[in-house]
Amino acid sequence: MKAFQTICRQLRSSRGFSVEPALRVGFFTSSYSYGRKKKVNPYEEVNQEKYSNLVQSVLSFRGHAQTPESLFEEDNLLYGPVSKYLFLQGKRFHEDLESILSPQENLKERDENLESGYIRSVQHILKDVNGVRALESAVQHETLKYVGLLDCVAEYQGKLCVIDWKTSEKPKPFIRNTFDNPLQVVAYMGAINQDANYSFQVQYGLIVVAYKDGSPAHSHFMDTELCSQYWTKWLLRLEEYTKKEKNQNIRKSD
């Protein structure tokens, strides 16, 4: 825990590593945000959808890297409409979760959402989730100049976590089966801990993989030590991406 907190403190004060200013963009913070903000939200007029995949772009820029995004592209070439259908199912799953976890949720919506196999799959996880702080919420790391859109920040078994909800056609019982999802989680953690629009700090992560047939979802809790390990890997990936973007910009200007 101390190691992760030390890294976060160093990043707040360090200017030794940064992404090119062109990658720094404004971002809408959240349609659901809980608790008092540190300052007035400056991102509200920016197109959220346009920038929602910046973190994923960093994770998937390597041609040989296996990520959910790159696998989706491969599947789309092979299966076309099937992959699109799976993508839409995942999108609906996130919408259902948002309606369940948001304060505006009503009993009728909950009953309708429970008909989803994915929602049935995560019921045993949802019992341990409370104290929601943010849903579908944007974050920006001002020092490292990246932004992203996280799924959820809430307490899981009493620990405040960045929660990433995933769907899968195949079982993923181990965290190594989730590809680069842990890097995505720690990227959001690092950003939210540095973003002045949030009045809380997050030290834990949780990846939940839901299944269409309703079988119990697999949950992968990330403690501070594991988060620290993945944070180091995320910084290396971000540095690679930054160098690649810089070289591309130099070639364009020549």
ABEGO torsion letter per residue (X at the ends): XAAAAAAAAAAAABAABBBBAAABBBBBABABBBEBBABBBAAAABBAAAAAAAAAAAAAABAABBBAAAAAAAAAAAAEAAAAAAAAAAAAAAAAAAAAABAABBAAAAAAAAABAAAAAAAAAAAABBGBABBGBBBBBAAAGBBBBBABBBBBGGBBBBBBBBBBABBBABAAAAEAAAAAAAAAAAAAAABAABABBBABBBBBBBBAAGBBBBBBBBBAAAAAAAAAAAAAAAAAAAAAAAAAAAAAAX
